[in-house]
Amino acid sequence: MIRAAQGALALVLFSFACLGPAHAQETATEPVPTNDQLPEGQEVSDTVIELAGWVVATRDTEGYPFAIMDKAAAQILVFGGDGRLLGAAPGLFGSAVGDHSAPGVAGLALREIPGRDRTTPAGRFVGGYGPSIDAGRVLWVDYDSAVSMHPTATGVPAEKRPERLASPTPDDNRITHGCINVEPGFYEGIIQPTFEKGGVFYILPDKDSLAETFPDFAESRETSKRRD
């Protein structure tokens, strides 16, 4: 699956090369080994692949590594600062469907967050490691809304978070209070070293349009379609 994604990504990078630096085309032709934990046969959406190509071609991260998260498919794809795909894995996301954090939710204890407000916000976020009140040093995806990414722990056994990550479909991957969980090995081997000095996180929306969430990307996408 990852090889197929790399091939599709290469085509996108080639098509966007005229918009960005020369190394975008070089990146497209030099795939590197990746850590693939996605279920066998599970595809990566065209939107994710096109967004990755746009990010690299326009240097939207200014050379920092980035991750693209597809809540609907429960997928996380991680890219180096040069745009190379480093790994892909399932993720757990907020149990509530929605693309915005409720006002004041960042100041609540987890048990105090109403079910309807347990969303993982969509958008472009610049994040990195920093201190937390009760969990030590964590990887903040969006500090303002208190959304972090961390390895899955057994936590509440009844929630069966490790089992949900291991299931072959994304249907049961909405369980968190809004934070993003990944398998511990993927976190330690890919997430932690990649984002040790920070990075950019793109989270696709549940309900909002791409134009609302990523206006520059959506405009570029529409322009490309009109040219075709």
C-alpha positions as CSV (number, residue, x, y, z in Angstrom):
1,M,0.0,0.0,0.0
2,I,2.8,2.4,0.9
3,R,4.5,1.7,-2.4
4,A,1.3,2.6,-4.2
5,A,1.0,5.8,-2.1
6,Q,4.6,6.7,-2.9
7,G,3.9,6.2,-6.6
8,A,0.8,8.4,-6.5
9,L,2.6,11.0,-4.4
10,A,5.4,11.1,-6.9
11,L,3.0,12.0,-9.7
12,V,1.5,14.7,-7.6
13,L,4.9,16.2,-6.7
14,F,5.9,16.1,-10.3
15,S,2.7,18.0,-11.3
16,F,3.3,20.6,-8.6
17,A,7.0,21.0,-9.2
18,C,6.6,24.2,-11.2
19,L,5.0,25.8,-8.1
20,G,7.9,25.0,-5.7
21,P,11.6,24.5,-5.4
22,A,13.6,22.2,-7.7
23,H,14.0,19.5,-5.1
24,A,10.3,18.7,-5.2
25,Q,10.8,16.7,-8.3
26,E,13.9,15.1,-6.9
27,T,12.0,14.0,-3.8
28,A,9.3,12.4,-6.0
29,T,11.9,10.1,-7.6
30,E,13.8,9.1,-4.5
31,P,11.5,7.0,-2.2
32,V,12.9,5.9,1.1
33,P,12.0,2.9,3.3
34,T,8.8,3.6,5.3
35,N,7.1,2.2,8.3
36,D,3.8,1.0,7.1
37,Q,1.2,0.0,9.7
38,L,-1.9,0.6,7.8
39,P,-4.3,-2.4,7.4
40,E,-3.6,-4.5,4.3
41,G,-5.6,-3.2,1.4
42,Q,-6.5,0.1,3.0
43,E,-6.0,2.9,0.6
44,V,-4.8,6.5,1.1
45,S,-7.3,9.1,-0.3
46,D,-6.5,11.2,-3.3
47,T,-7.1,14.3,-1.1
48,V,-4.3,13.2,1.3
49,I,-1.9,12.5,-1.6
50,E,-2.7,15.8,-3.3
51,L,-2.4,17.8,-0.1
52,A,1.1,16.2,0.6
53,G,2.2,17.2,-2.9
54,W,0.9,20.7,-2.4
55,V,2.7,21.1,0.9
56,V,6.0,20.0,-0.6
57,A,5.7,22.0,-3.8
58,T,4.8,25.2,-2.1
59,R,7.1,24.7,0.9
60,D,4.2,25.4,3.2
61,T,6.1,24.0,6.2
62,E,9.3,25.9,5.3
63,G,11.3,22.7,5.5
64,Y,9.9,21.3,8.7
65,P,8.5,17.8,8.8
66,F,4.8,17.3,8.7
67,A,1.9,14.9,9.2
68,I,-1.4,14.6,7.5
69,M,-4.3,13.1,9.4
70,D,-7.4,11.8,7.8
71,K,-10.0,11.4,10.6
72,A,-12.5,9.6,8.4
73,A,-10.0,7.0,7.5
74,A,-8.3,7.1,10.9
75,Q,-4.9,7.4,9.1
76,I,-1.7,9.3,10.0
77,L,0.9,9.9,7.3
78,V,4.3,11.3,8.4
79,F,6.7,13.1,6.1
80,G,10.2,14.4,6.6
81,G,11.1,18.0,6.0
82,D,12.2,17.1,2.4
83,G,8.7,15.7,1.7
84,R,9.6,12.0,1.8
85,L,7.1,9.7,3.2
86,L,8.5,8.2,6.5
87,G,5.5,6.2,7.7
88,A,1.8,5.6,7.9
89,A,-0.3,4.2,10.7
90,P,-3.8,4.1,12.1
91,G,-4.7,6.7,14.7
92,L,-7.4,7.2,17.3
93,F,-9.2,10.5,17.3
94,G,-11.9,12.4,19.2
95,S,-15.1,10.5,19.8
96,A,-17.3,13.4,18.7
97,V,-17.6,14.3,15.1
98,G,-16.6,17.9,14.5
99,D,-13.9,20.2,13.3
100,H,-13.6,22.8,16.1
101,S,-12.7,22.8,19.8
102,A,-15.4,24.1,22.1
103,P,-14.6,27.3,24.0
104,G,-12.9,26.6,27.3
105,V,-12.4,22.9,26.7
106,A,-8.6,23.2,27.1
107,G,-9.0,24.2,30.7
108,L,-11.2,21.2,31.6
109,A,-10.1,17.9,33.1
110,L,-10.7,15.0,30.7
111,R,-13.6,13.6,32.8
112,E,-15.2,17.1,32.7
113,I,-15.3,17.3,28.8
114,P,-18.9,16.7,27.6
115,G,-19.2,13.9,25.0
116,R,-20.3,16.4,22.3
117,D,-17.1,18.4,22.8
118,R,-14.6,15.5,22.5
119,T,-13.6,16.6,19.0
120,T,-10.2,16.6,17.2
121,P,-10.1,20.0,15.4
122,A,-9.3,20.2,11.7
123,G,-6.9,22.6,10.2
124,R,-3.2,23.4,9.9
125,F,-1.3,23.5,13.2
126,V,2.3,24.3,14.0
127,G,3.2,22.1,17.0
128,G,6.1,20.6,18.9
129,Y,7.2,19.2,22.3
130,G,6.5,21.1,25.4
131,P,5.5,20.6,29.1
132,S,2.0,19.7,30.3
133,I,0.4,20.0,33.6
134,D,0.0,16.3,34.4
135,A,1.7,14.3,31.7
136,G,5.2,15.6,31.5
137,R,6.7,16.5,28.1
138,V,4.2,15.9,25.3
139,L,3.9,16.5,21.6
140,W,1.4,19.3,21.2
141,V,-0.4,19.3,17.9
142,D,-2.4,22.4,18.9
143,Y,-1.5,23.8,22.3
144,D,-4.3,26.3,22.4
145,S,-7.0,23.6,22.3
146,A,-4.8,21.1,24.3
147,V,-4.7,18.6,21.5
148,S,-1.6,16.4,21.7
149,M,-0.3,13.2,20.1
150,H,0.8,10.3,22.3
151,P,1.3,6.6,22.3
152,T,-1.8,4.5,23.2
153,A,-1.8,3.2,26.7
154,T,-4.2,0.6,28.1
155,G,-5.8,3.5,30.1
156,V,-9.4,2.4,30.7
157,P,-9.4,-1.3,29.7
158,A,-13.1,-1.0,28.7
159,E,-12.2,1.5,26.0
160,K,-10.0,-1.2,24.2
161,R,-7.8,1.4,22.6
162,P,-5.0,-1.0,21.5
163,E,-7.6,-3.3,20.0
164,R,-9.3,-0.4,18.2
165,L,-5.9,0.6,16.6
166,A,-5.3,-3.0,15.5
167,S,-8.7,-3.5,13.9
168,P,-8.8,-3.6,10.1
169,T,-11.3,-0.7,9.7
170,P,-11.6,2.9,10.9
171,D,-15.1,2.4,12.2
172,D,-14.0,2.1,15.8
173,N,-11.2,4.6,15.9
174,R,-13.2,7.5,17.4
175,I,-12.7,7.1,21.2
176,T,-10.4,9.8,22.6
177,H,-11.3,13.1,24.3
178,G,-9.8,14.9,21.3
179,C,-6.1,13.9,21.4
180,I,-4.5,11.7,18.9
181,N,-3.2,8.2,19.8
182,V,-0.9,6.0,17.8
183,E,0.7,2.6,18.4
184,P,3.7,2.9,20.8
185,G,6.2,1.5,18.4
186,F,5.2,3.9,15.7
187,Y,5.3,6.8,18.1
188,E,8.8,5.9,19.3
189,G,10.2,5.0,15.9
190,I,8.6,7.6,13.7
191,I,6.7,10.4,15.5
192,Q,9.1,11.2,18.3
193,P,12.3,11.5,16.2
194,T,10.6,13.2,13.3
195,F,9.0,16.0,15.4
196,E,11.6,16.4,18.1
197,K,12.2,20.0,16.9
198,G,8.7,20.7,15.9
199,G,6.6,20.4,12.7
200,V,3.3,21.1,11.0
201,F,0.1,19.0,11.4
202,Y,-2.7,19.0,8.8
203,I,-5.9,17.4,10.0
204,L,-8.6,16.8,7.4
205,P,-12.2,17.9,8.4
206,D,-15.2,15.8,9.3
207,K,-17.8,18.3,8.2
208,D,-16.2,21.5,7.1
209,S,-15.2,21.9,3.4
210,L,-11.6,21.8,2.3
211,A,-12.0,25.5,1.3
212,E,-12.8,26.4,4.9
213,T,-10.1,24.3,6.3
214,F,-7.2,24.7,3.8
215,P,-8.2,27.6,1.6
216,D,-4.9,28.0,-0.3
217,F,-4.7,24.3,-1.0
218,A,-8.4,24.1,-2.1
219,E,-7.9,27.1,-4.5
220,S,-4.8,25.5,-6.0
221,R,-6.6,22.3,-6.4
222,E,-9.5,24.0,-8.2
223,T,-7.1,25.9,-10.4
224,S,-5.4,22.7,-11.4
225,K,-8.7,21.0,-12.3
226,R,-9.8,23.9,-14.5
227,R,-6.5,23.7,-16.4
228,D,-7.1,20.0,-17.0
